[in-house]
Amino acid sequence: MQNIPVVSQIECLLFDLDGTLIDTADDLCNAMQVLLKRHNKPAVREDTFRNVVSHGSYAMICLAFDVERDSPEVEPLRTEFLEIYRQQLSAYSKLFAGMGEVLETCAKQGKRWGIITNKPEHLTLPLLERLSFPTPPATVVCGDTTTKPKPSPLPMLKALEDVGLDARQCVYFGDAARDIEAAANVNMPSVAVTWGYIQPDDDVNGWGADCVIDSANAILEWQKAF
């Protein structure tokens, strides 16, 4: 992981949630298929749907129903979709391959970890309660914890306040351009991950991250230097 500060400085690993730490796409896709069936619409292709998960519920609705963001039907559909999803938050959601080992290594090394997501609290916190982690996160900042979500610096600053560290003592992992932008807004080292919900036309290498990685093994190798 080139261009990351001297590893001895890093005290906390911070992660985006959907598409970086946890694979939530199957539960979200299943909820969308239920919604589409209710409205007599054809099912959405799972591989296509998966690519937009990181861009939030509005993007998911617009893709599945082939509507524009400002269409009057989007808001009621989104409300209905989120209610369906809330009832089945963790049927299939799980840590991405290798991320359990990353968190276990944090615990062994006495390093803290946390989550900064644009997912709202009423969906994030119940999901986290239903999953198992080696140690609890030191901070969980959701999309509505602060007045503005990522790429605003506010969620990042809230996480830093929670853990009592300087931005250069943390590193942020994300699978969307706004994740990298949010980290840059507070001068925090960032790592773009490609195992998440990446769209075909996403220029991951152009996001400006300190480096780009393809698997959690790269984090595990980096942690060996601690």
Buried (B, 14 or more C-beta within 10 A) or exposed (E): BEEBEEEEBBBBBBBBBBBBBBBBBBBBBBBBBBBBEEEEBEEBEEEEBBBBBBBBBBBBBBBBBEBEEEEEEBEEBBEBBBEBBEEBBBEBBBBBEBBBBBBBBBEEEEBBBBBBBBBBBEBBEEBBEEBEBBBEBBBBBBBBBBEEBBBBBBBBBBBBEBBEBEBBBBBBBBBBBBBBBBBBBBEBBBBBBEBBBBEEEBEBEEBEBBBBBEBBEBBBEBBEEE
